[in-house]
Amino acid sequence: MYKKTILDNGLRILTETMPHTRSVSVAIFLGAGSRYESEQESGAAHFIEHMLFKGTRGRPNAHEVCQPIEAVGGVLNGGTDKELTIYWCKVASQHFDLALDVLADMVLESKFDPAEMDKERQVIIEEINMSLDSPQSQVGLLIDEVVWPDQPLGWDVAGNKATVSQMSRDNLLDFMGQMYRPKNALVSVAGNIDHEQAVRSIARGLGRWQDAPVRSWSPAKEAQRSPRVKVAARPAEQAHLCLALRGVSYMHPDRFAHDLLNVVLGEGMTSRLFLE
């Protein structure tokens, strides 16, 4: 069973002790996905996630961010979605404090070097090109545009080439300052560690994190009155099809029945349902 503690700055901590393991995983979840972006900011959350791996004040480059974790056989990674950004690390349990120190340093002390930003900008643009070049990836983007037209939920999490090309350092720091706050974050820990030990370490690393108001997401626009379809024709040997049906809120008691039905019907990925 998990245990929960909330620090004085509002940061939530959830732990589950698993004494039969010899490892520990720690993750920092932030309510800072693409759903919170304006049209001009499209791709900001994803860009920030990339930049947090590129150097901090104490670890000035990407090698020095990742090398301490990789040197002890650990794994360090992150991801961005429509509602969340996550940074996570898995290490042998005796290296928990190291993992937490690196994650806290990334979240609180990343320096956003302009030269590294320009390099990463090109990396992200190439990721966007790869998605557009893959019918399997593009059809997933198109279905979001069909279900959620002209609103953040329908935009690619990575943004588009125009917004990524124009994104400035100040743009990213402004978005981060409005979203990366302790009350908008949660730290989860699972593995061979006890709750009190984890809370003490997290308080040392993230207790100085200052809270401030965060922006709210854009409510979903529900205006569909008839079926919608979008086709991207291209000279390929295959055709890829996505079919989307509206479901229930993630707070609805039937959510788990819908999840099970999704798996039974197609063994596909559980759909993300946004009805707020």
Accessible surface in RSA format (square Angstrom, percent):
REM  Atomic radii and reference values for relative SASA: ProtOr
REM  Chains: A
REM  Algorithm: Lee & Richards
REM  Probe-radius: 1.40
REM  Slices: 20
REM RES _ NUM      All-atoms   Total-Side   Main-Chain    Non-polar    All polar
REM                ABS   REL    ABS   REL    ABS   REL    ABS   REL    ABS   REL
RES MET A   1   196.24 101.6 151.52 100.3  44.72 106.5 119.71 101.8  76.53 101.4
RES TYR A   2   134.67  62.9 118.33  67.3  16.34  42.5  70.68  53.1  64.00  78.9
RES LYS A   3   113.53  55.4 108.93  66.8   4.60  10.9  70.93  63.8  42.60  45.4
RES LYS A   4   113.81  55.5  83.08  51.0  30.73  73.2  36.47  32.8  77.34  82.4
RES THR A   5    42.16  30.0  36.22  36.7   5.94  14.2  29.60  39.8  12.56  19.0
RES ILE A   6   100.71  57.3  75.29  56.1  25.42  61.3  75.29  54.2  25.42  69.0
RES LEU A   7    22.68  12.6  16.27  11.6   6.41  16.1  18.78  13.2   3.90  10.5
RES ASP A   8   161.33 113.0 121.43 120.9  39.90  94.3  45.83 107.9 115.50 115.2
RES ASN A   9    22.38  15.4  11.94  11.5  10.44  25.1  20.93  50.4   1.45   1.4
RES GLY A  10    10.51  13.0   0.00   N/A  10.51  13.0   6.63  18.2   3.89   8.7
RES LEU A  11     0.00   0.0   0.00   0.0   0.00   0.0   0.00   0.0   0.00   0.0
RES ARG A  12    80.97  34.0  80.97  41.3   0.00   0.0  17.01  23.2  63.96  38.8
RES ILE A  13     0.00   0.0   0.00   0.0   0.00   0.0   0.00   0.0   0.00   0.0
RES LEU A  14    45.33  25.2  44.75  32.0   0.58   1.4  44.88  31.5   0.45   1.2
RES THR A  15     3.20   2.3   1.42   1.4   1.77   4.2   1.90   2.6   1.30   2.0
RES GLU A  16    76.03  43.7  74.77  56.6   1.26   3.0  11.78  22.8  64.25  52.5
RES THR A  17    61.72  43.9  42.29  42.9  19.43  46.3  34.87  46.8  26.85  40.6
RES MET A  18    66.34  34.4  65.37  43.3   0.97   2.3  54.54  46.4  11.79  15.6
RES PRO A  19    91.01  66.3  80.37  73.3  10.64  38.7  80.76  66.7  10.24  63.7
RES HIS A  20   143.61  78.5 109.02  75.8  34.59  88.5  93.17  96.0  50.44  58.7
RES THR A  21    30.84  21.9  24.83  25.2   6.01  14.3  30.84  41.4   0.00   0.0
RES ARG A  22   171.70  72.1 163.33  83.3   8.37  19.9  80.22 109.6  91.48  55.4
RES SER A  23    33.71  28.5  33.46  44.6   0.26   0.6  16.67  35.5  17.04  23.9
RES VAL A  24     0.82   0.5   0.00   0.0   0.82   2.0   0.82   0.7   0.00   0.0
RES SER A  25    44.05  37.2  41.92  55.9   2.13   4.9  27.42  58.4  16.63  23.3
RES VAL A  26     0.98   0.6   0.00   0.0   0.98   2.4   0.80   0.7   0.19   0.5
RES ALA A  27    11.24  10.3  11.07  17.1   0.17   0.4  11.07  15.6   0.17   0.5
RES ILE A  28     0.00   0.0   0.00   0.0   0.00   0.0   0.00   0.0   0.00   0.0
RES PHE A  29    62.41  31.2  61.44  38.1   0.98   2.5  61.53  37.3   0.88   2.5
RES LEU A  30     0.28   0.2   0.00   0.0   0.28   0.7   0.28   0.2   0.00   0.0
RES GLY A  31    11.86  14.6   0.00   N/A  11.86  14.6   9.43  25.9   2.43   5.4
RES ALA A  32     0.04   0.0   0.04   0.1   0.00   0.0   0.04   0.1   0.00   0.0
RES GLY A  33     0.00   0.0   0.00   N/A   0.00   0.0   0.00   0.0   0.00   0.0
RES SER A  34     1.21   1.0   1.21   1.6   0.00   0.0   1.21   2.6   0.00   0.0
RES ARG A  35     0.19   0.1   0.08   0.0   0.11   0.3   0.19   0.3   0.00   0.0
RES TYR A  36    30.11  14.1  24.06  13.7   6.05  15.7   6.74   5.1  23.37  28.8
RES GLU A  37     3.67   2.1   0.58   0.4   3.09   7.4   0.91   1.8   2.76   2.3
RES SER A  38    49.23  41.6  38.47  51.3  10.76  24.8  43.80  93.3   5.43   7.6
RES GLU A  39   116.07  66.6 111.74  84.5   4.33  10.3  28.92  55.9  87.16  71.2
RES GLN A  40   137.30  76.8 121.87  89.1  15.44  36.8  66.23 141.0  71.07  53.9
RES GLU A  41    28.26  16.2  28.05  21.2   0.21   0.5  15.12  29.2  13.14  10.7
RES SER A  42     4.16   3.5   4.16   5.5   0.00   0.0   2.28   4.9   1.87   2.6
RES GLY A  43     0.60   0.7   0.00   N/A   0.60   0.7   0.00   0.0   0.60   1.3
RES ALA A  44     0.59   0.5   0.59   0.9   0.00   0.0   0.59   0.8   0.00   0.0
RES ALA A  45     0.47   0.4   0.20   0.3   0.26   0.6   0.47   0.7   0.00   0.0
RES HIS A  46    21.57  11.8  21.57  15.0   0.00   0.0   8.45   8.7  13.12  15.3
RES PHE A  47     0.18   0.1   0.18   0.1   0.00   0.0   0.18   0.1   0.00   0.0
RES ILE A  48     0.00   0.0   0.00   0.0   0.00   0.0   0.00   0.0   0.00   0.0
RES GLU A  49    17.43  10.0  17.43  13.2   0.00   0.0   0.00   0.0  17.43  14.2
RES HIS A  50    25.95  14.2  21.24  14.8   4.71  12.1  15.44  15.9  10.51  12.2
RES MET A  51     1.48   0.8   0.86   0.6   0.62   1.5   0.86   0.7   0.62   0.8
RES LEU A  52     0.00   0.0   0.00   0.0   0.00   0.0   0.00   0.0   0.00   0.0
RES PHE A  53    29.13  14.6  28.94  17.9   0.20   0.5  28.94  17.5   0.20   0.6
RES LYS A  54    51.13  24.9  48.92  30.0   2.20   5.2   6.90   6.2  44.22  47.1
RES GLY A  55     1.41   1.7   0.00   N/A   1.41   1.7   0.08   0.2   1.34   3.0
RES THR A  56     0.31   0.2   0.24   0.2   0.08   0.2   0.24   0.3   0.08   0.1
RES ARG A  57   164.96  69.3 133.54  68.1  31.41  74.8  58.94  80.5 106.02  64.3
RES GLY A  58    59.94  73.9   0.00   N/A  59.94  73.9  34.37  94.3  25.57  57.3
RES ARG A  59    40.33  16.9  40.33  20.6   0.00   0.0  11.84  16.2  28.49  17.3
RES PRO A  60    58.49  42.6  52.15  47.5   6.34  23.1  52.15  43.1   6.34  39.4
RES ASN A  61    61.86  42.7  61.26  59.2   0.60   1.4  27.92  67.2  33.93  32.8
RES ALA A  62    34.61  31.8  31.72  49.0   2.89   6.6  32.05  45.1   2.56   6.8
RES HIS A  63   126.88  69.3 116.00  80.6  10.89  27.8  82.34  84.9  44.54  51.8
RES GLU A  64    69.13  39.7  66.04  50.0   3.09   7.4  21.67  41.9  47.46  38.7
RES VAL A  65     0.14   0.1   0.14   0.1   0.00   0.0   0.14   0.1   0.00   0.0
RES CYS A  66    31.41  23.8  31.41  35.0   0.00   0.0   8.30  21.0  23.10  24.9
RES GLN A  67    75.45  42.2  74.92  54.8   0.53   1.3  17.12  36.4  58.33  44.2
RES PRO A  68    30.66  22.3  24.70  22.5   5.96  21.7  29.70  24.5   0.96   6.0
RES ILE A  69     0.00   0.0   0.00   0.0   0.00   0.0   0.00   0.0   0.00   0.0
RES GLU A  70   114.30  65.6  95.83  72.5  18.47  44.0  32.32  62.5  81.98  66.9
RES ALA A  71    69.51  63.9  25.78  39.8  43.73  99.5  38.48  54.2  31.03  82.2
RES VAL A  72    50.01  32.9  25.48  23.1  24.52  59.1  34.85  30.3  15.16  41.1
RES GLY A  73    68.08  84.0   0.00   N/A  68.08  84.0  35.86  98.4  32.23  72.2
RES GLY A  74     9.17  11.3   0.00   N/A   9.17  11.3   0.68   1.9   8.49  19.0
RES VAL A  75    72.69  47.8  70.52  63.8   2.17   5.2  72.69  63.2   0.00   0.0
RES LEU A  76    23.58  13.1   2.04   1.5  21.55  54.2   2.04   1.4  21.55  58.0
RES ASN A  77    74.12  51.1  73.36  70.9   0.76   1.8   2.46   5.9  71.66  69.3
RES GLY A  78    17.97  22.2   0.00   N/A  17.97  22.2   0.51   1.4  17.46  39.1
RES GLY A  79    23.84  29.4   0.00   N/A  23.84  29.4  23.60  64.8   0.25   0.6
RES THR A  80    27.38  19.5   0.00   0.0  27.38  65.3   1.25   1.7  26.13  39.5
RES ASP A  81    52.52  36.8  51.79  51.6   0.73   1.7  21.69  51.0  30.83  30.8
RES LYS A  82     5.70   2.8   5.62   3.5   0.08   0.2   3.75   3.4   1.95   2.1
RES GLU A  83    43.19  24.8  40.22  30.4   2.97   7.1  10.85  21.0  32.34  26.4
RES LEU A  84    81.82  45.6  80.50  57.6   1.32   3.3  80.50  56.5   1.32   3.5
RES THR A  85     0.11   0.1   0.11   0.1   0.00   0.0   0.00   0.0   0.11   0.2
RES ILE A  86    43.80  24.9  43.80  32.6   0.00   0.0  43.80  31.5   0.00   0.0
RES TYR A  87     0.06   0.0   0.06   0.0   0.00   0.0   0.06   0.0   0.00   0.0
RES TRP A  88    84.89  34.1  84.89  41.1   0.00   0.0  69.72  37.2  15.17  24.6
RES CYS A  89     0.04   0.0   0.00   0.0   0.04   0.1   0.00   0.0   0.04   0.0
RES LYS A  90    99.59  48.6  98.52  60.5   1.07   2.5  40.95  36.9  58.64  62.5
RES VAL A  91     4.01   2.6   0.00   0.0   4.01   9.7   4.01   3.5   0.00   0.0
RES ALA A  92    35.36  32.5  26.95  41.6   8.41  19.1  29.08  41.0   6.28  16.6
RES SER A  93    22.72  19.2  15.67  20.9   7.06  16.3   3.45   7.3  19.28  27.0
RES GLN A  94   139.76  78.2 101.61  74.3  38.15  90.8  56.93 121.2  82.83  62.8
RES HIS A  95    51.18  28.0  49.09  34.1   2.09   5.3  28.98  29.9  22.20  25.8
RES PHE A  96     2.32   1.2   2.19   1.4   0.14   0.4   2.19   1.3   0.14   0.4
RES ASP A  97    74.09  51.9  67.76  67.4   6.33  15.0  33.80  79.5  40.29  40.2
RES LEU A  98    50.74  28.3  43.59  31.2   7.15  18.0  48.25  33.9   2.49   6.7
RES ALA A  99     0.16   0.1   0.00   0.0   0.16   0.4   0.00   0.0   0.16   0.4
RES LEU A 100     4.50   2.5   4.50   3.2   0.00   0.0   4.50   3.2   0.00   0.0
RES ASP A 101    73.98  51.8  69.23  68.9   4.74  11.2  20.29  47.7  53.69  53.5
RES VAL A 102     0.26   0.2   0.22   0.2   0.04   0.1   0.22   0.2   0.04   0.1
RES LEU A 103     0.03   0.0   0.03   0.0   0.00   0.0   0.03   0.0   0.00   0.0
RES ALA A 104     4.38   4.0   4.38   6.8   0.00   0.0   4.38   6.2   0.00   0.0
RES ASP A 105    18.33  12.8  15.08  15.0   3.24   7.7   8.08  19.0  10.24  10.2
RES MET A 106     0.66   0.3   0.66   0.4   0.00   0.0   0.66   0.6   0.00   0.0
RES VAL A 107     4.86   3.2   0.18   0.2   4.68  11.3   0.18   0.2   4.68  12.7
RES LEU A 108    39.15  21.8  13.27   9.5  25.88  65.1  16.48  11.6  22.67  61.0
RES GLU A 109    39.96  22.9  39.85  30.1   0.11   0.3  11.94  23.1  28.02  22.9
RES SER A 110    12.07  10.2   0.16   0.2  11.92  27.5   0.16   0.3  11.92  16.7
RES LYS A 111    63.20  30.8  59.18  36.3   4.02   9.6  30.96  27.9  32.24  34.3
RES PHE A 112     2.89   1.4   1.32   0.8   1.57   4.1   1.35   0.8   1.54   4.4
RES ASP A 113    46.70  32.7  42.55  42.4   4.15   9.8   7.62  17.9  39.08  39.0
RES PRO A 114    82.52  60.1  80.37  73.3   2.15   7.8  81.82  67.6   0.69   4.3
RES ALA A 115    60.37  55.5  50.34  77.7  10.03  22.8  57.06  80.4   3.31   8.8
RES GLU A 116    43.46  25.0  43.46  32.9   0.00   0.0   8.50  16.4  34.97  28.5
RES MET A 117     3.36   1.7   3.36   2.2   0.00   0.0   1.78   1.5   1.58   2.1
RES ASP A 118    79.71  55.8  77.43  77.1   2.29   5.4  27.43  64.6  52.28  52.1
RES LYS A 119   128.58  62.7 119.73  73.5   8.85  21.1  82.32  74.1  46.26  49.3
RES GLU A 120    11.54   6.6  11.54   8.7   0.00   0.0   0.00   0.0  11.54   9.4
RES ARG A 121    29.83  12.5  29.83  15.2   0.00   0.0   8.60  11.8  21.23  12.9
RES GLN A 122   109.61  61.3 105.05  76.8   4.56  10.8  47.15 100.4  62.46  47.4
RES VAL A 123    69.25  45.6  64.75  58.6   4.51  10.9  68.73  59.7   0.53   1.4
RES ILE A 124     0.62   0.4   0.62   0.5   0.00   0.0   0.62   0.4   0.00   0.0
RES ILE A 125    24.92  14.2  24.92  18.6   0.00   0.0  24.92  17.9   0.00   0.0
RES GLU A 126    93.70  53.8  93.41  70.7   0.28   0.7  39.32  76.1  54.37  44.4
RES GLU A 127    63.53  36.5  60.40  45.7   3.13   7.5  31.68  61.3  31.85  26.0
RES ILE A 128     7.58   4.3   6.62   4.9   0.96   2.3   7.58   5.5   0.00   0.0
RES ASN A 129    48.42  33.4  43.45  42.0   4.97  12.0  17.30  41.6  31.12  30.1
RES MET A 130   121.64  63.0 113.90  75.4   7.74  18.4  98.97  84.1  22.67  30.0
RES SER A 131    33.12  28.0  30.85  41.2   2.28   5.2   3.78   8.0  29.34  41.1
RES LEU A 132    73.25  40.8  67.91  48.6   5.34  13.4  68.04  47.8   5.21  14.0
RES ASP A 133   107.33  75.2  93.38  92.9  13.95  33.0  19.45  45.8  87.89  87.6
RES SER A 134    37.46  31.7  34.47  46.0   2.99   6.9  24.36  51.9  13.11  18.4
RES PRO A 135    40.70  29.7  37.53  34.2   3.17  11.5  39.59  32.7   1.10   6.9
RES GLN A 136   133.29  74.5 125.03  91.4   8.26  19.7  30.07  64.0 103.22  78.3
RES SER A 137    48.42  40.9  36.48  48.7  11.94  27.5  16.47  35.1  31.95  44.8
RES GLN A 138    33.36  18.7  33.36  24.4   0.00   0.0   3.17   6.7  30.19  22.9
RES VAL A 139    25.77  17.0  25.48  23.1   0.28   0.7  25.60  22.2   0.16   0.4
RES GLY A 140    29.62  36.5   0.00   N/A  29.62  36.5  25.21  69.2   4.41   9.9
RES LEU A 141    37.94  21.1  36.72  26.3   1.23   3.1  37.23  26.1   0.71   1.9
RES LEU A 142    25.19  14.0  25.19  18.0   0.00   0.0  25.19  17.7   0.00   0.0
RES ILE A 143    36.32  20.7  34.52  25.7   1.80   4.3  35.92  25.9   0.40   1.1
RES ASP A 144    28.75  20.1  28.71  28.6   0.04   0.1   1.39   3.3  27.36  27.3
RES GLU A 145    62.30  35.8  57.53  43.5   4.77  11.4  19.57  37.8  42.73  34.9
RES VAL A 146    22.37  14.7  17.03  15.4   5.34  12.9  22.33  19.4   0.03   0.1
RES VAL A 147    25.52  16.8  24.64  22.3   0.88   2.1  25.21  21.9   0.32   0.9
RES TRP A 148    17.75   7.1  17.52   8.5   0.22   0.5   8.48   4.5   9.27  15.0
RES PRO A 149    48.58  35.4  41.67  38.0   6.91  25.1  44.71  36.9   3.87  24.1
RES ASP A 150   125.79  88.1 104.03 103.5  21.76  51.5  34.05  80.1  91.75  91.5
RES GLN A 151     4.52   2.5   3.28   2.4   1.24   2.9   1.98   4.2   2.54   1.9
RES PRO A 152    13.37   9.7  13.22  12.0   0.16   0.6  13.22  10.9   0.16   1.0
RES LEU A 153     2.07   1.2   2.00   1.4   0.07   0.2   2.06   1.4   0.01   0.0
RES GLY A 154     2.51   3.1   0.00   N/A   2.51   3.1   0.77   2.1   1.74   3.9
RES TRP A 155    59.41  23.8  55.52  26.9   3.89   9.1  47.05  25.1  12.36  20.1
RES ASP A 156    36.57  25.6  26.21  26.1  10.36  24.5  14.02  33.0  22.55  22.5
RES VAL A 157    26.16  17.2  25.05  22.7   1.10   2.7  25.05  21.8   1.10   3.0
RES ALA A 158    14.01  12.9  13.39  20.7   0.62   1.4  13.39  18.9   0.62   1.6
RES GLY A 159     3.87   4.8   0.00   N/A   3.87   4.8   1.14   3.1   2.73   6.1
RES ASN A 160    66.72  46.0  66.10  63.9   0.62   1.5  35.25  84.8  31.47  30.4
RES LYS A 161    91.46  44.6  87.94  54.0   3.51   8.4  47.94  43.1  43.52  46.4
RES ALA A 162    60.67  55.8  49.65  76.6  11.01  25.1  58.40  82.2   2.27   6.0
RES THR A 163    17.77  12.6  15.31  15.5   2.46   5.9  16.94  22.8   0.83   1.3
RES VAL A 164     0.00   0.0   0.00   0.0   0.00   0.0   0.00   0.0   0.00   0.0
RES SER A 165    58.08  49.1  39.18  52.3  18.90  43.5  26.79  57.0  31.29  43.8
RES GLN A 166   143.33  80.1 117.79  86.1  25.54  60.8  44.35  94.4  98.98  75.1
RES MET A 167     6.14   3.2   2.25   1.5   3.89   9.3   1.99   1.7   4.16   5.5
RES SER A 168    47.47  40.1  41.65  55.6   5.81  13.4  42.89  91.3   4.58   6.4
RES ARG A 169    90.80  38.1  86.42  44.1   4.37  10.4  25.86  35.3  64.93  39.4
RES ASP A 170   103.81  72.7  98.69  98.2   5.12  12.1  30.17  71.0  73.64  73.4
RES ASN A 171    65.12  44.9  61.21  59.2   3.91   9.4   6.77  16.3  58.35  56.4
RES LEU A 172     0.00   0.0   0.00   0.0   0.00   0.0   0.00   0.0   0.00   0.0
RES LEU A 173    61.35  34.2  53.34  38.2   8.01  20.1  53.62  37.7   7.73  20.8
RES ASP A 174    78.22  54.8  68.28  68.0   9.94  23.5  25.64  60.3  52.58  52.4
RES PHE A 175     0.18   0.1   0.18   0.1   0.00   0.0   0.18   0.1   0.00   0.0
RES MET A 176    20.99  10.9  20.70  13.7   0.29   0.7  16.11  13.7   4.87   6.5
RES GLY A 177    31.00  38.2   0.00   N/A  31.00  38.2  26.51  72.8   4.49  10.0
RES GLN A 178    60.34  33.7  58.75  42.9   1.59   3.8  26.94  57.3  33.40  25.3
RES MET A 179     0.20   0.1   0.20   0.1   0.00   0.0   0.20   0.2   0.00   0.0
RES TYR A 180     9.13   4.3   4.30   2.4   4.83  12.6   4.10   3.1   5.03   6.2
RES ARG A 181    57.41  24.1  57.41  29.3   0.00   0.0   1.42   1.9  55.99  33.9
RES PRO A 182     0.00   0.0   0.00   0.0   0.00   0.0   0.00   0.0   0.00   0.0
RES LYS A 183   133.65  65.2 116.18  71.3  17.47  41.6  62.60  56.3  71.05  75.7
RES ASN A 184    24.57  16.9  20.10  19.4   4.47  10.8   2.53   6.1  22.05  21.3
RES ALA A 185     0.80   0.7   0.00   0.0   0.80   1.8   0.80   1.1   0.00   0.0
RES LEU A 186    35.34  19.7  35.18  25.2   0.16   0.4  35.18  24.7   0.16   0.4
RES VAL A 187     0.00   0.0   0.00   0.0   0.00   0.0   0.00   0.0   0.00   0.0
RES SER A 188    31.75  26.8  30.97  41.3   0.78   1.8  21.20  45.2  10.54  14.8
RES VAL A 189     3.56   2.3   0.00   0.0   3.56   8.6   0.79   0.7   2.77   7.5
RES ALA A 190    39.77  36.6  36.18  55.8   3.59   8.2  36.18  51.0   3.59   9.5
RES GLY A 191     3.30   4.1   0.00   N/A   3.30   4.1   3.30   9.1   0.00   0.0
RES ASN A 192    50.33  34.7  39.99  38.6  10.33  24.9   0.29   0.7  50.04  48.4
RES ILE A 193     8.89   5.1   2.44   1.8   6.45  15.5   8.31   6.0   0.57   1.6
RES ASP A 194    65.48  45.9  63.07  62.8   2.41   5.7  30.15  71.0  35.33  35.2
RES HIS A 195    14.50   7.9  13.19   9.2   1.32   3.4  11.58  11.9   2.93   3.4
RES GLU A 196    91.63  52.6  88.87  67.2   2.77   6.6  53.12 102.7  38.51  31.4
RES GLN A 197    66.65  37.3  66.41  48.5   0.24   0.6  16.08  34.2  50.57  38.4
RES ALA A 198     0.00   0.0   0.00   0.0   0.00   0.0   0.00   0.0   0.00   0.0
RES VAL A 199    25.34  16.7  25.34  22.9   0.00   0.0  25.34  22.0   0.00   0.0
RES ARG A 200   137.76  57.8 132.93  67.8   4.83  11.5  63.38  86.6  74.38  45.1
RES SER A 201     6.76   5.7   3.84   5.1   2.92   6.7   1.67   3.6   5.09   7.1
RES ILE A 202     0.00   0.0   0.00   0.0   0.00   0.0   0.00   0.0   0.00   0.0
RES ALA A 203    40.17  36.9  31.00  47.8   9.17  20.9  31.26  44.0   8.91  23.6
RES ARG A 204   161.45  67.8 132.13  67.4  29.31  69.8  80.23 109.7  81.21  49.2
RES GLY A 205    18.82  23.2   0.00   N/A  18.82  23.2  18.30  50.2   0.52   1.2
RES LEU A 206     0.00   0.0   0.00   0.0   0.00   0.0   0.00   0.0   0.00   0.0
RES GLY A 207    33.44  41.2   0.00   N/A  33.44  41.2  14.19  38.9  19.24  43.1
RES ARG A 208   143.50  60.3 116.45  59.4  27.05  64.4  72.28  98.8  71.22  43.2
RES TRP A 209    14.34   5.8   9.95   4.8   4.40  10.3   8.29   4.4   6.06   9.8
RES GLN A 210   137.35  76.8 130.57  95.4   6.78  16.2  37.67  80.2  99.68  75.6
RES ASP A 211    52.88  37.0  26.02  25.9  26.86  63.5  15.16  35.7  37.72  37.6
RES ALA A 212    34.58  31.8  23.53  36.3  11.05  25.1  31.07  43.8   3.51   9.3
RES PRO A 213   128.25  93.5 104.89  95.6  23.36  84.9 117.08  96.7  11.17  69.4
RES VAL A 214    61.70  40.6  36.29  32.9  25.41  61.2  38.30  33.3  23.39  63.4
RES ARG A 215    58.06  24.4  43.78  22.3  14.27  34.0  35.24  48.2  22.82  13.8
RES SER A 216    96.88  81.9  74.03  98.8  22.85  52.6  47.55 101.3  49.33  69.1
RES TRP A 217    67.40  27.0  60.00  29.0   7.40  17.4  42.19  22.5  25.21  40.9
RES SER A 218    43.29  36.6  37.62  50.2   5.67  13.1  16.51  35.2  26.78  37.5
RES PRO A 219    97.34  70.9  92.22  84.1   5.12  18.6  92.54  76.4   4.81  29.9
RES ALA A 220    14.64  13.5   0.16   0.2  14.48  32.9   0.46   0.6  14.19  37.6
RES LYS A 221   123.11  60.1 113.64  69.7   9.47  22.6  80.32  72.3  42.79  45.6
RES GLU A 222    80.79  46.4  56.80  43.0  23.99  57.1  48.63  94.1  32.16  26.3
RES ALA A 223    70.74  65.0  55.52  85.7  15.22  34.6  56.58  79.7  14.16  37.5
RES GLN A 224    59.10  33.0  40.64  29.7  18.46  43.9  11.49  24.5  47.61  36.1
RES ARG A 225   204.40  85.8 164.24  83.7  40.16  95.6  85.33 116.6 119.06  72.2
RES SER A 226    71.33  60.3  62.25  83.1   9.08  20.9  39.00  83.1  32.33  45.3
RES PRO A 227   129.53  94.4 105.56  96.2  23.97  87.1 110.74  91.4  18.79 116.8
RES ARG A 228    85.70  36.0  56.22  28.7  29.48  70.2  33.73  46.1  51.96  31.5
RES VAL A 229   128.98  84.9 100.70  91.2  28.28  68.2 103.72  90.1  25.27  68.5
RES LYS A 230   109.42  53.4  86.74  53.2  22.68  54.0  56.45  50.8  52.97  56.4
RES VAL A 231   120.81  79.5  87.75  79.4  33.06  79.7  90.61  78.7  30.20  81.9
RES ALA A 232    44.61  41.0  19.64  30.3  24.97  56.8  26.09  36.7  18.53  49.1
RES ALA A 233   100.02  92.0  61.98  95.6  38.04  86.5  68.59  96.6  31.42  83.2
RES ARG A 234    87.45  36.7  60.38  30.8  27.06  64.4  32.80  44.8  54.64  33.1
RES PRO A 235   148.19 108.0 106.23  96.8  41.96 152.5 122.14 100.8  26.05 161.9
RES ALA A 236    54.40  50.0  18.10  27.9  36.30  82.6  27.52  38.7  26.88  71.2
RES GLU A 237   185.06 106.2 140.97 106.7  44.09 105.0  64.01 123.8 121.05  98.8
RES GLN A 238   131.99  73.8 112.89  82.5  19.10  45.5  39.07  83.2  92.91  70.5
RES ALA A 239   105.05  96.6  67.97 104.9  37.08  84.3  73.29 103.2  31.76  84.1
RES HIS A 240    69.06  37.7  41.10  28.6  27.96  71.5  28.29  29.2  40.77  47.4
RES LEU A 241   165.95  92.4 133.82  95.7  32.14  80.8 134.46  94.4  31.50  84.8
RES CYS A 242    49.63  37.5  32.54  36.3  17.09  40.2   6.48  16.4  43.15  46.5
RES LEU A 243   150.82  84.0 116.18  83.1  34.65  87.1 117.00  82.2  33.83  91.0
RES ALA A 244    46.19  42.5  19.66  30.3  26.52  60.3  24.83  35.0  21.36  56.6
RES LEU A 245   147.11  81.9 121.16  86.7  25.95  65.2 125.68  88.3  21.42  57.7
RES ARG A 246    96.26  40.4  60.90  31.0  35.36  84.2  59.79  81.7  36.47  22.1
RES GLY A 247    21.74  26.8   0.00   N/A  21.74  26.8   7.03  19.3  14.72  33.0
RES VAL A 248    24.94  16.4  22.56  20.4   2.38   5.7  24.94  21.7   0.00   0.0
RES SER A 249    30.76  26.0  29.10  38.8   1.65   3.8  23.79  50.7   6.96   9.8
RES TYR A 250   106.98  49.9  99.03  56.3   7.95  20.7  61.79  46.4  45.19  55.7
RES MET A 251   146.98  76.1 120.08  79.5  26.90  64.0 108.20  92.0  38.78  51.4
RES HIS A 252    71.56  39.1  63.77  44.3   7.79  19.9  40.53  41.8  31.04  36.1
RES PRO A 253   116.51  84.9  87.43  79.7  29.08 105.7  98.28  81.1  18.23 113.3
RES ASP A 254    70.57  49.4  69.55  69.2   1.02   2.4   6.46  15.2  64.11  63.9
RES ARG A 255    84.07  35.3  84.03  42.8   0.04   0.1   2.64   3.6  81.43  49.3
RES PHE A 256   140.99  70.5 136.11  84.3   4.88  12.7 136.57  82.8   4.42  12.7
RES ALA A 257    62.95  57.9  49.58  76.5  13.37  30.4  56.17  79.1   6.78  18.0
RES HIS A 258    69.08  37.8  63.82  44.4   5.26  13.5  37.23  38.4  31.85  37.1
RES ASP A 259    31.74  22.2  31.22  31.1   0.52   1.2  15.28  36.0  16.46  16.4
RES LEU A 260   117.54  65.5 113.69  81.3   3.85   9.7 117.16  82.3   0.37   1.0
RES LEU A 261    97.78  54.5  95.13  68.1   2.65   6.7  97.48  68.5   0.30   0.8
RES ASN A 262    46.53  32.1  39.55  38.2   6.99  16.8  10.49  25.3  36.04  34.8
RES VAL A 263    67.61  44.5  67.52  61.1   0.09   0.2  67.52  58.7   0.09   0.2
RES VAL A 264   104.82  69.0  78.63  71.2  26.20  63.1  85.02  73.9  19.80  53.7
RES LEU A 265   137.66  76.7 103.79  74.3  33.87  85.1 105.89  74.4  31.77  85.5
RES GLY A 266    55.34  68.2   0.00   N/A  55.34  68.2  32.61  89.5  22.74  50.9
RES GLU A 267   151.53  87.0 122.28  92.5  29.26  69.7  37.29  72.1 114.24  93.3
RES GLY A 268    38.90  48.0   0.00   N/A  38.90  48.0  30.16  82.8   8.74  19.6
RES MET A 269   161.84  83.8 133.16  88.1  28.68  68.3 118.43 100.7  43.42  57.5
RES THR A 270    58.41  41.5  49.19  49.9   9.22  22.0  30.09  40.4  28.32  42.8
RES SER A 271    60.67  51.3  44.28  59.1  16.39  37.8  38.28  81.5  22.39  31.4
RES ARG A 272   113.61  47.7  88.87  45.3  24.75  58.9  43.15  59.0  70.47  42.7
RES LEU A 273    33.27  18.5  21.47  15.4  11.81  29.7  23.28  16.3  10.00  26.9
RES PHE A 274    10.47   5.2  10.17   6.3   0.30   0.8  10.17   6.2   0.30   0.9
RES LEU A 275    62.45  34.8  38.22  27.3  24.23  60.9  38.54  27.1  23.91  64.4
RES GLU A 276    72.58  41.7  36.78  27.8  35.80  85.2  67.50 130.6   5.08   4.2
END  Absolute sums over single chains surface
CHAIN  1 A    15066.1      12321.8       2744.3       8540.3       6525.8
END  Absolute sums over all chains
TOTAL         15066.1      12321.8       2744.3       8540.3       6525.8
